[in-house]
Amino acid sequence: MKSGEHGGKLYRGIVDAIMADIAAGTYPVGSRLPAERDLTERFGVSRPTIREAMIALEMQGLVEARKGSGVFVLASTAASGTDTELDIGAFEIIEARRLLEGEVAAVAATEIDQEQLDELRALVDQMAQEDTAAAEAADRRFHIAIAEATGNAVIIAAVTDFWDMRFRSPLAREVLRKAGHLGTESRLSEHGRILRALERRSPVEARSAMRDHLNRLITHLLDVTETEAVERARAETARRRRALERRTV
């Protein structure tokens, strides 16, 4: 089965397929789901799509990710009132932003004026604030301001909608909640590189800087929502450390 056939929402097709397997007894309550790499091969999708599907299943009370062990089945049917459309996932939104905003930055590099560059510079400074909400607002404004530099109303609306979509989607909100924040140092460094490319009026550099920034965000989400490999490695490292400490006492 190719999950891309399910209304364009890749994660939703995977969720439905695994729910059907659970209901049929292929994965009974208490059993462990296949490893992430096996699921990516089965469904022919990327790791981010599998990760979103697992989080969607968690939100419906069907599975639980256990540190160092994997994802286990908790129930054979979704909890009452949770089997609803979860909308677009965070990974899908960021992948779409990467495609769009890379080109937007390239166009903006040829059109942006000094006043707009000054605003972007001030926004990068605002991202350094300890106030998380203020830093997030500056981040949002930074991306929309770049879109505004193109002078294209459709592009401005699209970038704005992609940014705000993550707050309207329950699944995207849950992924971002698990992920936390990218970190001030990374945020400043990556946005600073985008700004410098725009100041040099370089479409190639601006496109690359924007894509690299959004690639980094995808990598960050993958790292912090890891359900199996990283936690298993940490558990094994801790086990070996304890064994070594016992031998050296």
Salt bridges, closest charged atoms under 4 A:
ASP16 OD2 - HIS6 NE2 2.65
ASP16 OD1 - ARG12 NH2 2.91
ASP21 OD2 - ARG42 NH2 2.91
GLU36 OE1 - ARG47 NE 3.12
GLU36 OE2 - ARG51 NE 2.71
GLU58 OE1 - LYS178 NZ 3.65
GLU64 OE1 - ARG66 NE 3.01
GLU85 OE2 - LYS9 NZ 3.74
ASP87 OD1 - LYS9 NZ 3.73
GLU101 OE2 - ARG97 NE 2.65
GLU101 OE1 - HIS143 ND1 2.68
GLU103 OE2 - ARG207 NE 2.90
GLU103 OE2 - ARG211 NH2 2.79
ASP118 OD1 - ARG121 NH1 2.88
GLU119 OE2 - ARG141 NE 2.71
GLU136 OE2 - ARG166 NH2 2.38
GLU136 OE1 - ARG187 NH2 2.98
ASP139 OD1 - HIS143 NE2 3.28
ASP139 OD2 - ARG187 NE 3.15
ASP139 OD1 - HIS191 NE2 2.96
GLU148 OE1 - ARG141 NH2 2.69
ASP161 OD1 - ARG168 NH2 2.79
ASP164 OD1 - ARG140 NE 2.89
GLU174 OE2 - ARG177 NH2 2.77
GLU190 OE1 - HIS213 ND1 2.64
GLU190 OE2 - ARG216 NE 3.85
GLU199 OE2 - ARG121 NH2 2.46
GLU205 OE1 - ARG200 NH2 2.73
ASP212 OD2 - ARG193 NH1 2.60
GLU226 OE1 - ARG47 NH2 3.30
GLU226 OE2 - ARG51 NH2 3.35
GLU228 OE2 - ARG32 NH2 2.33
GLU228 OE2 - ARG232 NH2 2.51
GLU231 OE2 - ARG234 NH1 3.01
GLU236 OE2 - ARG239 NH2 2.54
GLU236 OE2 - ARG240 NE 3.02
